[in-house]
Amino acid sequence: MSLKRWALSYFGEVLYETYGTPEAGLITIMEPSKHLTKPGSVGELRPRVTLRVVGDDGTEQPVGSVGELVVRTPLTTAPYPEESPIEVQDGFVHTGHVGRIDEDGFVYLLGRSKDVVIRDGVVISPTQLEAAIGDHPDVLEAAVVARPGQGPQMQAHVNLDMTMQLGGQGQPQGPQVVAFVQPHPGAAVDHADVHNLVANNLGAGMQPDAVRVVPNLPRNTMLKPAVVALRQTP
């Protein structure tokens, strides 16, 4: 939000924000006048777009509940090949994103389902962590991912109904939340500063397990942080 506030104060209420996926196209739009009244939201649904929040069993969740976002747009009406990795049910595309919709119809993203972790009842959201760490004056960008825990032969799964199932042998440990931080050119970022920033803005329960300062974040073809590569980074 700090970048949005700066842009709004500098340019005025001219900033639009959108959310979409390659499979579904544009899903939401945030009007310039709504950024400060609905902080953290990616906006309202565009015309002819239907969005649902569903649990692990595919049932639609009540307003305000957290779950996977599934969407139907004019772009999702065409049939996909059987070998396509895109999961489509009843014309709704599974985005793989976890979020919620408030009572006014505004959509909020919590992050990628693979990277949202529940710890002691606290939902650790990559999106919130990235925004909080990005408020550090020396941070250019941050990317937060969840990696498997270190327990012997342990497997962890975070359900969309916000529970965690652990299985395997040995002493299980949950997924490890790792924040990769790219500083501004010539700047240095102290790990302790990042932890303090998160604790002050989001609470101690939202702390990442590790902070990795890197000169450059790996990028995908859309120039976004390559989260798949980051999950595999030792």
C-alpha positions as CSV (number, residue, x, y, z in Angstrom):
1,M,0.0,0.0,0.0
2,S,2.9,2.4,0.6
3,L,3.6,2.5,-3.2
4,K,-0.1,3.0,-3.9
5,R,-0.3,5.8,-1.4
6,W,2.7,7.5,-2.9
7,A,1.3,7.2,-6.5
8,L,-2.1,8.5,-5.4
9,S,-0.5,11.5,-3.5
10,Y,1.8,12.3,-6.5
11,F,-0.5,11.7,-9.5
12,G,-3.9,12.0,-7.9
13,E,-6.7,9.5,-8.2
14,V,-5.7,8.1,-11.6
15,L,-4.4,4.6,-10.6
16,Y,-6.3,1.6,-11.8
17,E,-5.4,-1.9,-10.6
18,T,-6.5,-5.2,-12.2
19,Y,-6.2,-8.9,-11.4
20,G,-6.4,-11.7,-14.0
21,T,-4.8,-14.9,-15.2
22,P,-3.6,-16.1,-18.6
23,E,-6.4,-18.7,-18.7
24,A,-9.3,-16.4,-17.7
25,G,-8.2,-12.9,-18.7
26,L,-9.0,-9.9,-16.6
27,I,-11.1,-10.7,-13.5
28,T,-11.2,-7.6,-11.4
29,I,-10.6,-3.9,-11.6
30,M,-9.9,-1.4,-8.8
31,E,-11.2,2.1,-9.4
32,P,-8.8,4.9,-8.4
33,S,-11.2,6.3,-5.8
34,K,-11.4,2.9,-3.9
35,H,-7.8,2.2,-3.1
36,L,-7.8,3.9,0.3
37,T,-11.3,2.8,1.3
38,K,-10.6,-0.8,0.4
39,P,-6.9,-1.2,1.2
40,G,-5.4,-4.5,0.0
41,S,-8.2,-5.3,-2.4
42,V,-7.6,-6.0,-6.1
43,G,-11.0,-4.6,-6.9
44,E,-14.5,-5.6,-8.1
45,L,-15.4,-8.1,-10.7
46,R,-15.5,-7.0,-14.3
47,P,-18.7,-7.4,-16.3
48,R,-19.6,-11.0,-17.3
49,V,-17.2,-12.4,-14.7
50,T,-18.4,-14.8,-12.0
51,L,-16.0,-15.6,-9.1
52,R,-16.5,-18.1,-6.4
53,V,-14.5,-19.0,-3.3
54,V,-14.5,-22.7,-2.8
55,G,-13.2,-25.2,-0.2
56,D,-11.2,-28.4,-0.8
57,D,-14.5,-30.3,-1.6
58,G,-15.4,-27.7,-4.3
59,T,-18.3,-26.2,-2.4
60,E,-18.8,-22.5,-2.4
61,Q,-17.9,-20.8,0.8
62,P,-19.8,-18.0,2.6
63,V,-18.9,-14.3,2.1
64,G,-15.7,-13.4,3.8
65,S,-14.4,-17.0,4.0
66,V,-11.0,-17.9,2.7
67,G,-10.6,-20.5,-0.1
68,E,-9.5,-21.0,-3.7
69,L,-10.7,-18.6,-6.2
70,V,-12.5,-20.2,-9.2
71,V,-13.6,-18.0,-12.1
72,R,-15.8,-18.0,-15.2
73,T,-15.2,-15.4,-17.8
74,P,-16.0,-15.1,-21.6
75,L,-12.5,-16.6,-22.2
76,T,-13.2,-19.7,-20.2
77,T,-16.2,-20.9,-22.2
78,A,-14.1,-22.7,-24.9
79,P,-13.3,-26.3,-24.1
80,Y,-9.7,-27.1,-23.1
81,P,-7.8,-30.1,-24.5
82,E,-7.9,-33.1,-22.2
83,E,-4.1,-33.0,-21.7
84,S,-4.3,-29.4,-20.6
85,P,-3.0,-28.8,-17.0
86,I,-5.8,-26.2,-16.5
87,E,-8.4,-27.5,-14.1
88,V,-11.9,-26.6,-15.3
89,Q,-15.2,-27.7,-13.6
90,D,-18.6,-26.6,-14.8
91,G,-17.0,-23.8,-16.8
92,F,-15.0,-22.4,-13.8
93,V,-11.2,-22.3,-14.0
94,H,-9.3,-23.0,-10.8
95,T,-6.8,-20.2,-10.4
96,G,-4.6,-21.8,-7.8
97,H,-4.9,-18.5,-5.8
98,V,-6.2,-18.3,-2.3
99,G,-8.4,-15.3,-1.4
100,R,-11.7,-14.0,-0.2
101,I,-14.6,-11.7,-1.2
102,D,-16.0,-9.1,1.2
103,E,-19.6,-8.2,1.7
104,D,-19.3,-5.3,-0.8
105,G,-18.0,-7.6,-3.6
106,F,-14.3,-6.6,-3.3
107,V,-11.7,-9.3,-3.9
108,Y,-8.6,-9.9,-1.8
109,L,-5.7,-12.1,-2.7
110,L,-3.8,-14.0,0.0
111,G,-1.4,-15.7,-2.3
112,R,-0.7,-18.9,-4.3
113,S,-2.3,-22.0,-2.7
114,K,1.0,-23.7,-2.7
115,D,2.6,-20.9,-0.7
116,V,-0.1,-20.1,1.9
117,V,0.8,-21.7,5.2
118,I,-1.2,-22.1,8.4
119,R,0.8,-22.0,11.6
120,D,-0.8,-22.1,15.1
121,G,-4.0,-20.9,13.5
122,V,-2.4,-18.0,11.8
123,V,-2.8,-17.7,8.0
124,I,0.7,-16.8,6.6
125,S,0.0,-15.0,3.3
126,P,2.8,-14.5,0.8
127,T,1.0,-11.5,-0.6
128,Q,0.8,-9.8,2.8
129,L,4.4,-10.6,3.6
130,E,5.6,-9.3,0.3
131,A,3.7,-6.1,0.8
132,A,5.0,-5.6,4.3
133,I,8.6,-6.3,3.4
134,G,8.3,-4.1,0.4
135,D,7.7,-1.2,2.7
136,H,11.3,-1.3,3.8
137,P,13.0,1.7,2.2
138,D,16.0,-0.4,1.0
139,V,13.9,-3.2,-0.5
140,L,13.2,-3.1,-4.3
141,E,11.0,-6.3,-4.3
142,A,10.3,-9.3,-2.2
143,A,9.0,-12.8,-3.1
144,V,7.7,-15.2,-0.5
145,V,7.4,-19.0,-1.0
146,A,6.6,-22.1,1.1
147,R,9.0,-25.0,0.9
148,P,8.6,-28.5,2.4
149,G,9.6,-28.9,6.0
150,Q,12.7,-30.8,7.2
151,G,11.0,-33.7,9.0
152,P,12.0,-37.2,7.9
153,Q,9.9,-38.3,4.9
154,M,7.3,-35.8,6.0
155,Q,4.6,-34.4,3.7
156,A,2.5,-31.4,4.5
157,H,-0.7,-30.2,2.9
158,V,-2.6,-27.0,3.6
159,N,-6.3,-27.5,3.0
160,L,-8.3,-24.6,1.6
161,D,-10.6,-24.8,4.6
162,M,-7.5,-23.4,6.5
163,T,-6.4,-26.7,8.2
164,M,-3.1,-28.5,7.9
165,Q,-2.7,-32.2,7.4
166,L,0.7,-33.8,8.2
167,G,1.7,-37.3,7.3
168,G,4.7,-39.5,7.1
169,Q,7.2,-40.8,9.6
170,G,9.5,-39.2,12.1
171,Q,8.9,-35.8,13.8
172,P,6.9,-33.8,11.3
173,Q,7.5,-30.1,10.7
174,G,5.4,-27.7,8.7
175,P,6.4,-26.0,5.4
176,Q,9.2,-23.5,5.7
177,V,8.2,-19.9,4.7
178,V,11.2,-18.2,3.0
179,A,11.3,-14.5,2.0
180,F,13.6,-13.7,-0.9
181,V,14.5,-10.0,-0.8
182,Q,16.1,-7.9,-3.6
183,P,17.5,-4.6,-2.3
184,H,17.7,-1.4,-4.3
185,P,21.0,-1.0,-6.2
186,G,23.7,-0.1,-3.8
187,A,21.5,-0.7,-0.7
188,A,21.9,-3.3,2.0
189,V,19.0,-5.0,3.8
190,D,19.5,-6.4,7.3
191,H,17.7,-9.6,8.2
192,A,16.8,-8.3,11.6
193,D,15.2,-5.2,10.1
194,V,13.0,-7.4,7.9
195,H,11.8,-9.5,10.8
196,N,11.1,-6.4,12.9
197,L,9.2,-4.8,10.1
198,V,7.0,-7.9,9.7
199,A,6.4,-8.2,13.5
200,N,5.4,-4.6,13.8
201,N,3.1,-4.5,10.7
202,L,1.6,-8.0,10.7
203,G,2.4,-9.6,14.1
204,A,5.0,-12.0,15.3
205,G,3.0,-15.0,14.1
206,M,3.5,-13.9,10.5
207,Q,7.3,-14.1,10.6
208,P,9.1,-15.9,7.8
209,D,11.3,-18.8,8.8
210,A,14.2,-17.4,6.7
211,V,15.1,-14.3,4.9
212,R,17.4,-14.6,1.8
213,V,18.9,-11.4,0.4
214,V,19.7,-11.8,-3.3
215,P,21.1,-9.4,-5.8
216,N,18.4,-10.2,-8.3
217,L,15.2,-12.2,-8.1
218,P,14.8,-14.8,-10.9
219,R,12.1,-13.7,-13.4
220,N,9.6,-15.5,-15.6
221,T,8.5,-14.5,-19.0
222,M,6.1,-12.0,-17.5
223,L,9.0,-10.4,-15.6
224,K,7.4,-11.5,-12.3
225,P,9.4,-13.3,-9.6
226,A,9.8,-17.0,-10.7
227,V,8.3,-18.6,-7.6
228,V,8.7,-22.2,-9.0
229,A,12.5,-21.6,-9.2
230,L,12.5,-19.9,-5.8
231,R,10.8,-22.9,-4.2
232,Q,13.7,-25.1,-5.5
233,T,16.5,-22.7,-4.5
234,P,18.6,-24.3,-1.7
